[in-house]
Amino acid sequence: QTYSIFLPIHPETGRVLYVPMKEVNATDYTITFDDEDGREWTLPVTGGNVKLQWKPDFGARWAALDVDFEMYGKD
């Protein structure tokens, strides 16, 4: 229930946080989480506020760059 493909970037420290998500709002494109100090934050998943975990990051980059195949992959 707390897993998310988004890793929030702390708005004050700039550190990528590996914390559970309290809420993922698909209509507003926001996530809510508690930082290491227990403060609750709600951030949009756009505008460089989050990092994607590695596996969905590949798919997102390929979609954004219109990649149809991987040059030396297992095609």
N, C-alpha and C positions, 0 to 999 in steps of 0.2 A: 504493500500500500504506500510506502514512503519512497519507492524507487522512482527516479525520473531520469530522462536522458540529458537533462539540463544540469550543469554544475554552475551554481551562481558565483559571480565575482563580487566580492564584498565591496560595497560602494565607498567605504572609507579607506580600507587598506589595500584594495586591489588584488587581494589574494583569492585564488580559486578555492571554493569551499566544498568539501565532501560531506555534506550534511543531508539528513532526510528532509523531504518536502512535506510541509504541512498541508498545502493546497496547490493544485495546478488548475488554473482557470483558463479553459480553452477558448472561451468567448472574449475575454479581455487580454489574452496572451500574457498572463502574469503567473508568477510562482510566489508562494509564501513559504518562508523557512525561518528557523532560528539560527543565529550565528553562534560561535563558540562561547560568547558571553551571555547567551540566553535572550538577546534582543531579537524581536520579530521584525522581519523585513518582507516587503512585497516589491518585487521587481518585474518589469516587463522582460520578456525573453528576446526582445529585439534591441537593437542599438548597442550591441556589444556588452550587455549586462550579464550574459551567461556564456559558458563554453559548453559545447556538446561533448558527450563521451565519445571515445574514439570510433566505435562502430557506426553510430548514426552520423558522425561527422563526415565519414567517407561518402555516404549516400547524399548528404546535403551538399557537399562540395561538387560531387559529380552532377547533381541536378542543377546547381547554380552555374556550373561551367559547361553544361551540355555535353558531358562525357558519355559516349556510347559503349566504349570498351576500354579495358586496361591493356596497354601495349604488350606487356610480358606476363599477363595473367593467364588463367586457365580457361580461355575462351574455346 
